């Protein structure tokens, strides 16, 4: 059926989109469960072409369509305000060139409501002085990490 190809193509597009967002937001998003669901749907669409009755195929198609609509809407509405690049730009906006930004491992941060979430961590090196920063991508707040 034609819908199988459409589901597989839509899943591939969404997986590529989610991987792009993971890269753009420096892996602070928890999108891997969604990627797993989309890969499962691709496999399901490919292998279950004959085994299901017409009614079950319609149910599977409906659920796949529902998820294909839900995943991007959920992802886009929960995106942080700042990408990794815009976080670096905000921290370094008053610095004169030259400076070097070194990406560090993401860190866990606690927001005002005591919720633990992931944040960016990077260091800025200027004139052999290195300052490390923790940045909250949802609020734009950041602070220098004391050595």
HUHU-V914637 format. One record per helix or strand. SS is the DSSP state (a for helix, b for strand). FROM is the first residue (numbers start at 0). TO is the last residue. If there is no record, write none. Layout:
((SS;FROM;TO) (SS;FROM;TO))
//
This chain:
((a;1;23) (a;31;46) (a;53;76) (a;83;91) (b;99;102) (b;106;109) (b;115;125) (b;128;134) (b;141;144))
//
